[in-house]
Amino acid sequence: MNESLKNSILKLLKREIVPATGCTEPVAVALAAARARELAAIAPSQIEAIECSLSANIIKNAMGVGIPGTGMIGLPIAVALGVIMGKSERGLELLGHVSPNALTNGKELVAKDIIKVSLAEDAPDLLFIDITVRGNGHTGRAVIQGSHENFVQEEADGVAVGQTKKALQSCDDDENPELTLHTVWEFAMTTPLEELSFMLETRQLNKAAAEWALMDPYGHHVGRTLHSERQRKIMGDSTFSRILSYTSAACDARMGGAPVSVMSNSGSGNQGIAATMPVVVYAEENFASEEQTIRALTLSHLTAVYIKLSLGRLSALCGCVVAATGSSAGLCYLMGGDYSRVAATVKNMVANLTGMICDGAKPSCALKLASGVSTAVVSAMVAMEGQAVSALEGIIDDDVDKTIQNLVAIGPECMTQT
């Protein structure tokens, strides 16, 4: 692989794999609210109105999920904490460490009923957040579009601040390298290890989130349930059961509002969890070397990023399908699979989970992650036996990249109305 392509992929990975505290959609709304208040240059006590115009996908993913450190769900408290805590420079970790005082003030602001949320009927992007904060004769406006931290417009008292930025369109961003599954494989297998060592941060953060939910109940307790003694009598105490419990537990914590950060993938913490935890658990259970773990994590996360570049950040197709496809590739490599086995694994995944709908970010996402990663394990095992779903079956093609394109077409083209 030439140096230019390698560096371009490294840049892409570091852009798409970042820490996030809480579900990325309500946090992105809080981030825009924080920036709008900063632009208005007023204190939280001076706020008289907050107007939030959001795309349908943002509302879908933000209305039913827990907000870290609050015990509450939904957009109003996220917006309130955004304007109160401020510090938009913290990005998607904006809502980390919510203090009791901030929570009290946030609840009081919600109670004033000055936060208005509306659907942006003609939103120019699936990911679109437009927030205006008014008070003391001043206004501030911040618009995020295309990705969760991409501010495309900022205004103070109706006057543009800085230059209007490009709205990131992930599917046609000229800065993104052209990827194939073989390119992903080659990058993961040949890039010098010291340049990939940052991938271990995904293990550190996402495993810590899982352990948090295994100790304390969050969400629907999916991880704790699968980890319990009673359920082990059914599923056994195995690598497979621990892959399911640790992956779903991290999602329990995140969707249930635990004050923890996870490493996200392509703007989604759940995708980051699904691309990480199966690989981490399998690697630890089978005494994989540090190099094998790093390369497996790289293969998993970059496979997910590759698919999401075409699918888009938000869709009606559940992101766990994409992320679990990444983890299946990483698992296959750890099982001793070569590129042909990894390609077979991806085909097996696409043949199985395609069509799972995304009906919003919420605690029950842990169940979908459990389904996704269980399929990832089975797909890798079947591929290791030399079996792959053929081009005579469903949307699978002999060419694995065409198979991925077929998967991608299901999301934005076939499931738009969904």
N, C-alpha and C positions, 0 to 999 in steps of 0.2 A: 504494500500500500504506500502510495506516495505521501510525502510529508504534508503537502497542502491539504489533501483530503483528510488525513488523520487529524490535523489541527482543527479543521472545520467540524469534524464529528465531535472532537473534545469540547469545542465551544458550544455545540448544540447540546451535549449532555449536561454541561454545567449550567446551561440556561434552563433546561427542562427538569432537572432534578434538584429541587431546592426545598429547604425546610418550610413547614407551614404549621401554624397553631390553629386548630379547629378546621371545620369544613371550608374549603377555599372560596366557595361562592359567597356566603355571608361575610367572610373575612374580607373579601374583595370589596363588597359593598361598604363595610366599615372603613376600609382603607380610603375609598373615594369620599366618604363622609368626613373623615379626618382631614383630608386634603382640602375639601371645600371649606371647612371651618377655618383652616389655616389661611386660605386665600381671602376669606372675609375679614380676617384679622380681628376677630371678636372672641370674648371669653365664652365658655359654655353657658354661663348664667345669662348672657345677653341674647341667646338664640331665641328667635320668635317663630321660625318655621323651617322645616326640612322637607324638601320635595325630592322624592326618589322615583325616577323613571327607569324601569328595568326591562330587559328582554325576558321572554317567557321562560327560557332555559335557566336564567338566573333565579327567577321566582320559584321555579320548580325545585331547584336544588338548594334553596336557602330557607324555605318556609317551615320545614319540619325537622330541622337538625339542631342538636344541642349546641349552645354557645359556650366555649370553654370558661370554667370557673364561675358560672352563673346559676346553673340548675334550671335554665330557661331555654326555650327554643324560639327560633324565628328572627325575622328581620328587624323589628323595632328595637329590641335590646342590642342587637349588633350595631345598628346605626347610632344609637345613643352612646354606646361605649366608644365607638369610633370618634365621635366629636368630643367626648369628654377626655379620653386618654390621649388623643392626638398622636403626634410622632409618626407621620406617614412614612418617614424614612425607614421605619422598621419593616415595611412591606407586609408580607403575609404572616409575620410573627407579631403583628400589631396588637392582637388580643391576648398575648401571653401575660401571665401574672396579673390578672384582674384583681385589684385591691378591694377590700370590703367597702371603702369609701367610694371608689369608682362605681361599684355595683349599686350602692344606695343612690348615688346621683343619677345613674343610668335609669334605674327604675322610676325615679321621680320625673325624669325627662319623658319617659314613655307615658307616664300617667297624665302628662299635660296634653296628650293627644295632638301634638304638633308635627309628628312624623307621618307624612303621607306617602304611601307606596302605590304606584300605578304601573300598569303594563304599557311599555313602549310599543304601540301597535306596529309602527313602521321602523323598528330597530334595524340598523344597518348591518348587524352582526348577531349571531347566536349568543355571543358574550358581549353584553352592552349594559353599562351602568352610567347613569347621568344623575348627579346629585347637586342640588342647590341648597345652600344654607343662608338664611336671612336673619338679620338682627341688628339693632342699633343703627339703622340706616345704611347698612352695608350688606353686600351679597358676595358669596363665593361659589363658584361652580367648578366641578371636576367631572370629567368624562373618561371612563375606562372602556376600551374596546379591543377585542381580538385576543387578548390574554389578560390574566388576572391582575397584573401590575402595570399594564401598558396605558398610561395616561395619554390620551390623544388631544385633549383640550382642557385648558385651565383658564378661568376668568376671575378677576377681582373687580367688583362693581361694574360688571358688564364689559370690562376691557380685557382682551386676551393677554395672558402672561406667557412670555416666551413664544416659541414657534409651535404651530400645530404639528403634532407628530403623526407619523404613519400609523394607520390602524393595522395591526398585525393580522395577516390572513395566513394561518399556519399552512394551508394547503398549497399556497403559491408564493410563499416567502422566498424571494430570490437568494437570501442569505443561507438557506438550508441546503446542505449537501444532498446530492442525489443518492438515495440508498436503495440497495437490494438486500435480501436476506443474506446473500453470500458476502456482501460488503460488511454487513453487521457482524457476521461470523469472523471474517478476516480481521476486522478491527479489534474485536474482543480477544482474539487468540494471539495477535502479533504485537499489539501496542505495548511498549515497555511498561512493566508493572508499576514503576514509580509514578507514571502519568495517570494510572487508573486507581491509585490507592484511595482517592477521595470517595470511591464507591463504598468503602467500609463504613462511611458515615450513615449510609442507608441502613446497614445492619444495626448500628448503635442506636439510632433514634427509633426505628420501627420495632425493634425487639423490646426496647424500654417501654414503648406504648403498650405492647402486648402484655408485658409483665405487670403493668399498672392495672389493667382490666382483669388479670387473673387473680389479683389480690383484692380488688374492690369491685363491686357490681356496677356495670355501666350498660346502657342500652338494653338489649334483650338477653344479656348474659350468655351469648352463644359460645364464646370462647371458654368461659367458666363451666358451662354445661358439658362441653365436649372434653374438658379437662378433669371433670369430676370422677370420683371412684365409681359411682353407679354407672356412668356411661362407658367407662373403660371395660366393664363386664360385657358390653355389647360390641364396642369397636376395638377393644384391646389396647394395650399400652405399646404403641408402635410409632415408627417414624411418620406414618400416614396420619394417625390420629393427632399427633403433635403438630404436624403441618396445618391441619384444619383448625386446631384449637388456638395456636399462636396467631395465625393469620386473622381469624375471626375476632379474637380478643383485641388485637390492635385496632380493628374497625369498631368494635364495641366502645373502646375508650374514646376514639376520635368522634364518632357520631353521637356518643352520649355526653359530650361536653367535658371530658377530662382535660385538665390544664396541662396538656402535653403537646410537644411538637412531633410531627412525623416528617419523613422525607417524601415529598410528593413526586409524581411523575406526570409531566404534561399538564400541570395545573390541577391534579387531583391527588389528594392524600391517600384515598382508597386504592387508586391505581399504584401509587408508590408502595403501599403495604402489600398488595397482591403480587407485585413484581419482586418484592424483597423476601418476605417471610418464608415461603416454601423453599427457596434456595438456601436461606440461612439455616433453617432447621435441618434440611437434608444434609447440608455440608457438615454441620456439627455432629449429627448422628452417625455420619459415615467417615468422620475424621479426615475430611478434605483438607488439603494444605491451604495456606493463606492465598497462594497464587490461584489455586483452583476456585476458591471462594470468590476472589475479586473478579476473575474472568467470567465466572458463572453469573454474578450480579451484573456485570457489564453487558453480557449477552442478553440477559433478561430485560433489563431496563432499556437498552437500545432497541431491542425488538419492539417493545411497547411504544417507544417514541417513534420508530419508523412507521408503525401502523397509524398512530395518532396524527402524524403530520398530514396524512391524507384524509383521515376521518374527521378531523376537527376537534377542538377542545370540548365542546358540548354537543351532545347528540341524543337521539332517542334510543340509541344502542348502548347498553350498559357497558361502562368502561372496564368492568371486571373481565369481560370477554377479551379485551385487548391486553390488559395487564397479566391475566392468567396465561394467555398465549405466550407472553414474554417469559413468565416463570417456567412454563413447560419446556421452553428451549433451554433455559438454564439448568433445569433438572436433568434433561436428556444429556447435556454435556457432563454433568457430575456423575451420571450413570455410566459414562464411558462412550457416549455417542459422538460420532463424527458429524460433519456437515449434513450428509445425506440423511442421517437419523434425525437430526434437528429439523430439517425440512419436512420430514414425514410427521414429526410431532406437531408442527404448526398446522399441517393439513388436517390431522386428526382433531385438533382443537377447533378449527374453523368449521369442520363438519358437524361438531357437536353443539357448541354454545351459541352460534350465530342466531340472532333474533331475540335474545334476552333484552327486554325493554328496560330503559332507565326511567323509573317513575319518581325520581327525585332523590336527593341525598337525605338519609334518615337512618335511624338505628337498625332497621331491617336489612340494610346493605350488608351487614355481617353475614346474613344467611346467603346472599348472592356470592359473596367472596368465598364462603365455604364451598358452595357449588362449583365456583370457577376453579379453585385450586385443587379440589378433588378430581375434577376433569383433567387438570394439568398433569397430575401424577399418573392417572390412567393413560393419558395420551402418550406421555413419555415412555411408559412401560410397554405399551403396544408397539411403539416405534422401535424400541430396543429389541423387540422380537422380529423386526424386519417387516412390520405391517404398517401400511398407510392407506387411508381412504383414497380410492381411485378416482380418476377423472370421469368415470361412468356414474358417479354418485353425487347427486346434489350440486352444490356450487363449487366443488373442488376441481382444480385444473392440474394437469401434469406439471405445469410451471408453478412453483410455490408463490412467486411474486404475483402471478395472475390470480392465484387463489386469494391472496391478501387483498388484491384490488376488488375481487368479487365481494369479500367481506365488507370492504369500505363502501361499496355501492349500496349495500343494504341499509347503512345508517342514513346518510343525508339524502339519498335518492328514493329509497323505498319506505322509509319510516318517518318521513317529514310530518305527515298528518298525525302519526302517533305522538 
